[in-house]
Amino acid sequence: MLNPTTTLETLIPDFRGINDQIQRIIDAAPEVVSHNMETVERMTRQVRIQAKYRRSLDVLKTLKQGGMRTKTGLMLGLGETKDEVIQTMKDLVAVGTDVLTLGQYLQPTKKHLPVERFVHPDEFAELREIGYNIGFDYVESGPLVRSSYHSEKHVIAGFGKNKWQEEKKAAAN
């Protein structure tokens, strides 16, 4: 209230799908609510031990239905296929997710899952293009992207898609 130009992005767990907990976030009305999927459906149990893929989609859907600008992120290089990533992207668009971040998974300790492959920057660029074409409003996609990467821009509806369209138009000329 003291600084009305300050924006807030909230990163949340899935709250085990408890709607009252999700409603508390909606009632607080941050400008962006982020809940990271982290990986594709097939790998969810291995990567996010206590999480459920469909439950996470339901959380994002509930947030969107509550009027929130929603965001999620995926780590690539854990063994997922490109088709699985694209299907995950389609699932996310189907529940109204606005912002998607795609970044390279890096093994934080020897106790964590190993990196299966390093994703080439061209593949990240291709996935960014696919993301915009299937309906995301903002897509950050690159080896060094993390969920907070350029987050100050994620709050602006239309910013990412408009910039992408301008880039495509400039490249065509």
Buried (B, 14 or more C-beta within 10 A) or exposed (E): EEEEEEBEBBBBEBBEBEEEBBBEBBEEEBBBBBBBBBBBBBBBEEBBEEBBBEEBBBBBBBBBEBEBBBBBBBBBBBBBEEEBBBBBBEBBBEBBBBBBBBBBBEEEEEEEBEBEEEBEEEBBEBBBBBBBEBBBBBBBBBBEBBBBBBBEEBBBBEBBBEBBEEEEEEEEE
